Amino acid sequence: MPEVQIHGAAGTVTGSCFLLHFESRRILLDCGMAQGHPDEEARNRDAFPFDPGSIDAVVLSHAHLDHSGLLPRLVQQGFTGPIYTHRASRDIVGILLEDAAWLAEREAEFLGRRDNGKNGDSVEPLFTMEDVRACMAQIRPLDYDKVYDILPNVRLRLQDAGHILGSAVVSIDTRSGGAWRRLIHTGDLGQKGSPLMPDWKTPEAADLVLMESTYGDRCHRSRQETDFELKQIIQSASEGRGNILIPAFAVGRTQELLYLFGKHYGDWGLDGWQIFLDAPLGIKATEIHARHDRFLRPEAAAWVRQTRFRFPNLRFTESAEQSMAINRIQSGAIIIAGSGMCTGGRIRHHLKHQVGRSGTQIIIAGFQAEGTTGRQLVDGAPSIRLWGEEYRVNARIHTVGGISAHADRDGLCDWYRGFTLPPAVALIHGEEKAREALAATLRERFSVDAACPERGDRLDY
């Protein structure tokens, strides 16, 4: 009987990592970074709870670092097998891992200089560009809705998860003694009706589902309400003569915002603003979306083919000098910058200069993990700490959940409802409150065994 062991994303929304044992085969589902609180991020340097050299294959659901970020370290520690993911996801994961390696190498250099003379040990980066290149050489790009024999008696199929470009619901079939068993890993499920990404489709059957639960305890606003809310924020900021800051994930959220701005350019009065995409990584990701427009929703794909995500008064700012110049603008600027949880990137520089201004509007348009600066803003912290200094929060904070890339409670239930026979569910990738609430909802609506496994738990199916 196959077995899956939980090695991450249990009671948290990061560090996705699950090990499938089947006879003598070992398949790793995702290998993500822990993100958020420094204590969580410190776990990224821990030894893997398995021998990387014993893994036969990795299946990557999508490119976000909380699912992919430790793949170079896995290779560094001895994994030599194939990494299967969607072909668009391969391109996205390449730029994300290169950026993570660059940051890791810079951090190691900084810590080495800071600790010089205190001890004789050099500080090694979590992984290097060389590790990323080796990792990328092992990636095998796949298409949606095709069945692949990846190992003897092991079949793999990817279906569009509607979360970000290249995201997939992973189905793995294993055969023993003439009987097939199916494990489904949702990765991250997108919202149905996303303006940018296609809707997901529920697989027909499964024996066990590893199901994300990020928003398992709440429902988003409707798309119509969300569009109206964004319009109101922009109009309010225009009247108050301030700037708008939008911390945005480089992949997915950035492109959806650009599409919404282009689509509603006249209606939202955007012609009176200076709009900046101040995120080198986001710019690269936007170019990849333009190359892979066929995987977007048809209406969005047609707009992207025509515009390449461009519209009047939008500027892509790549250099540090261009970014610093933005902070001389006192009003009339909309600034989309990474990182999405305000834990790094150029958004922190903009916060330093503008979070204390009462005219500043900050739009939080994505999930903010515990321990992040973004979560502090959402929770109403009176001040935030940046580079060791406290900055008073006088800006107005708006949490706009309707453009989240994750399905909410009802969306997750709608996806699950598509199964012909309700399979057993193990809820992962959600903070404890969210997944416990979703477990209760699934039990009530579907009379299903919905478990909330802990790290290290083993599940037979």
N, C-alpha and C positions, 0 to 999 in steps of 0.2 A: 504494500500500500504506500502511495507517495505521501510525503510529509513536507510541510513548509515551516521554517523556523524564522521567528521575528527577530531581526537585528537592528531595527530602527523605526522611527516614526510611530512609536507606540505611546500615546498620550501627548505627542508633540506633532507639529506640522512640518518638521524637517528631518533630514537623515534617513530618507526612505531606503530600506535595505532588507531583502527577504531571500532566504536560501531554500530552494526546492531540492529535496533529496528524492531520487527515484532510482531504486536498485543501486547501482554503483555510480550513477550520474549525479552531478551537482550543478544546478543552474541558479545563478544569482539574478534576482529581479531588482534592478536599480542599485545604485551604490552612491548615495547622496551625502552631501555635507550636512552636519548639524549647524544650524544658524540661529542667531538671536542673542541669548544671554551668553556672556563670556564663559561661564561654566559649561554650557552646552557646546560652544565652539571648541573648547579645549579638548573635547572628546575626539575631534578629528585627528588628533595625533596618537590616539590609542592604537594598540595593535588590533588588527581585525580579529573577530572572535571565531575565525576559521582560517584555514591555510589558503591563501590566495592561489597558490600553485595547484591546488586540488580542484579548482572550479573549472568545469568543462566549457561553460559559455555564460555570457551575461546578456540579459534582455533589458534594454533601457526603454522605459515608457515614454519619456520626453526629456528635453534638454535642460530644464531648470536645474540649478546647482544643488538644490535640496534632493534631487534625484540622480544627478550625474557627477557631482563635484568631487567625489573621491575615486573616480575611475582611474586617473593618472597614478594615484597612490597605490591602487590595486595592482596596476601593471608594474609599478616600481617595486612592489613587494613580491612579484613572482607570477602574476597571472599572465598567461600567454595565449589564451583562447580567443575565439571571436566575440565581438560585441554586436548584437543585433539591435537595430533601431530603424525607424523610418528614414527615408533618404533626406527629407527636409530637416528632420531632427539632427541628422549628422552634420549638416552645415551650421545649424544654430549652436550645437554643442561645441563645435570647433572654436567659435569666437568666445564663448563663455569660458571654456577651459583655458584658453590662451590668456584671457583677462585675469582669471583667478591665479594662474601661474605667475603672471607679471606682478600682481599684488603680493603674492607669497614671497617672491624673490625680493621685492622692495622692503617688505616687513622684516625679513631675515637680515637684510643689510642694516636697517635701522636699529634692530635689537642688538646686532653685533657691535655697532658703534656705541650704543648706549651702555652696553655691558663691558666694553673694552677695559681690561685691567681688573675686572672683578673676578673673573675666572678664566681659565684657559680654554674653555669649550667654545667652539664656533657655533653659531645658530644656523641650523639647516632649514631651508624652506619646506613647507608641507609637500610640495612637488615643484618641478621645474618645467620650463618650456620643452626640454628634451623628453621629459616624461609624457607631456601632452602629445608630442609628435609620435612617440611610440604607441600611445593609447589610440590616437586617431588612425594609425595604420592597421589596427585590429578591428575597426568598425566595418560591419557588413551592412550596407543600406538595403532596406526592404520596402515593398509597396504595401499599401492597405489592401485588405480583403483577399489576400492570397495565402495559401497554406504552404508552409515550408517545413521540410524534414530537416531539423537542425542536428539531431542525434538519432541513433537507432531507437525506434519506438517513441520518439518525441517529436511532436508537431507544434508549430508556432503560427499564430495568425495575429495580425495587428488590425484594429479597427479604429477609425478616427474618433478621438475622445472629445473633440471640439474645445479643447482647453487653450492650447497655443499651436502655432505652426508645427506640424509633425507629431503632435501628441497622440498617444495610442492607448486604447484598452487592449491589454495583452491577454490572449488565450493560449494556454499551453495544455496540450493533450498528451497523456502518457499511457502506454499500453503494457499491461502485464497479465500473462496468462490468458490472452485473448480479449481481455476487458479493457476498455478505455476509461480514463478518469480525466476530468477537466478542471483546471485551476484558472480563474480569471482574476487578473490584477487590474483595477480600474486606472492605475496611475492617478492623475487628477482629471476629473470630469468637468467639462465646461458648462456654462449656462446655455440652455436651449434658447434660441432666438438671438444669439449674439450677432451684432451687426457685421462682424468680421469673419468669425469661424463658423463652419457648417455645424449642423446639429449632429449629436451622437446617435448611434443606433445600439439598442441592447442586444447582446448575444442571445442566442436561442436557449442555451442550456449551460449549466455548470454544476459541479459538485461542491465547490467552495469558491467564494468570492472574497478577495481582499479588497475592501472598499474604503475609499477616502471619506473623511467626515469633517473636513475643514469648517464648513458652515452647517453642521448637522443640527445646530440648535436655533437656527434663525432663517428667515426668508428675506430675500432682497426686495427692494422696490422694483416696480415694473419698469420696463425700458422707457415707456412714455413718461413716467414720473421722473426717471433719472435724467432724461433729456431736458425736461422742464427745469429740474433742479440745477443742472449745469448752466442753463441759460440764465436763470435767476442769479446764480453766483457771479457770472461774468458781468451781468448788468449792474449788480450791486457794487462790484469792484470798480466798474467804470465810473459810477456816480461818486464813489468814495475816493477816487483818484489814488488807487493803490496798485500793487502788483499781485499776480496770482502765481503761487508756487505749486507745482504738481510733482511730488516724488513718484517716479514711475519705474516699474521693472522694464529693463531694456527690451525684453521679448514679450510680446503680446499686448501689455497695457499701453506701451508707447504707441504701437501701430494702431490700436483701436482708438486712442485719443486723436491721433492725426486724422484718421478716417472720419470720426465724428465731427471734428473741426472743419474738415473739408466739406462734408455733407451739409452741415448747418452754418456754413460760413456767413451767409447773408442774414439768416434768421436770428443768429446769436450776436450779430453786430461785431463780428471779429475783424472787420476791415479797419476798425479804429485802434487795433492793438498791434504791438510788436510781439511776435510769437517766436520762441526759441526752442529748438530741440538741442539742449545742452548736454549731450551724452554721447561720447564717441562710440561706446558699445551699442547704444540704441540706434545710432546712425547706421552702423554695420548691420544690425539686425533688420532695420527697415529695408536696406538694400536686398537682403536675403529674402524677405517677404515679397518684394517686387519680382524677384527671379522665380519664386515659387507661387505665383498668384493663382495657379490652377487649384491649389489646395484651400483657397479662401471661399467664402460664400459667393455665389455668382455675381450678385449686385456689387459687392465690394471688389471682386476680382476685375470687373469691368472698369470701375473707377480707378483702381491701381494701375491697370494697363494704360489708361489715359493720362494719369497724373504722376505716377511713380511716387505717390504720397506727398506731392508738392502742391502748394496753393500760395496765393499772394501773401506777402509780408511774413512768411515762414522762413526762418534762417536756421540752417544746421551749423552749429558752432563746434568745431573740433579742437581748436587749440586752446591752451590754458589762458592765453592772453585774451582771446575772444570771450571766454567764459567770465574772466574777471571784469571785463568791460561792461557786462550786463548789470553788475551791481551798482553802476553809476546811474542807472535808470531808476528814478524815484516812483514813477507811476506809468501805467499803460503797457506793462510787459506781462506776458504769460510765459512762464519758464517751466518746461518739462525737463526734468533732470533725474538721473539715478543717484543713489539706489532707491529701490521701491520702499524699503523699510527705514530709510534714512540712517543706515548703519555705515555708509561709506559713500564715495562718489561725490559729484559736484553739488548735489542738493544740500550737503552740509555747509558748504561755503555760502550758498544763498540763504540758508537759515541763519547763519551767523550774522549776516548783514541785514536781514529783513524780518526775522521772527519777532523782534521787539517793536515793530511798527504796527500801530493799530489799524492802519489801512491795508495791511497785507492779508490776503486770503490764501489759505493752504487747503488744497483739495487732496484728501487721502482716498485713493481710488483702488486700494488693494488690501489684502490681509496683512495685518501687522502682528508679528509673533511677539510673545512675551519677552521682555528684556530689551526690545529695540526702541530707538528714539521715536520711530513712528508710532509705536504703541503708547508711549508716554504722551504724545500729542493727542492721540485719540482719547486717552483716559483723562485728559484735562489737566496735565501737569502744569503747575505755575511757571516752571522753568525747565530747560533742558541743558544737558552738559555736552559741550563740544570742545574737543582737544583740551580737556581739563578745566574749562571755564564755564561758568553758569551764565545762561542767557534767558532773560525774562521773556515769557510768551505773552505778547500782546496781540499777536495776529489772531484772526478768526479761523477756526478749524472746521472744515466740512468733511464728514465721512460719507462718501458716495459709494455705497455698496452695490448699486445697481449695475456698475460696469465691472464687477468682479469677474475674473476668469474661471471662478469655481461655481459649480452648481450649489444651490442652497438646499435646505432640508427637503422641500417639496420636489425640487429637481432631482435630488438623489433618489427619492422614493419613486418618482416617475421612471427613472432609468431602471430601477430594480423591478418595477411592475411589469416590465417587458418580458421577463422570463416566463416560459410556459409553466414550469414548476419552480416554486421559490427555493433557491439553493441556500445552504448554510452561509453565513456571512461573518467575517472577522473584520472589525472596523479598525482602520489604521489612519495615519496622517490627519490627526485632529487633536486639539487640546482636550483634556479629560472631560470637561464640562460639555463640549460639543459632541464628542462621540458617545458619551453616556446618554445624552438626550436623543441622539439619532438611534441608538440601540433600543431605547424605550419606544420610539415612534415605529420602528420596523417591527418590533414584537407586537405592538398594538394593531398595526394596519395589516400585517401579513402573517401573524402567528409564526414567525421564523426565529430560529436560534441565532441571535445576533450577539457575538462575543466581542469583548474588548481586551485583546491579548496584551500582555506585557512583554518587554524586551526579553528575549531568551526563550519564550514559550514556543512549544512545538505543536503543530496542528496536523492531525491525520485527516485525510479526506478520501 
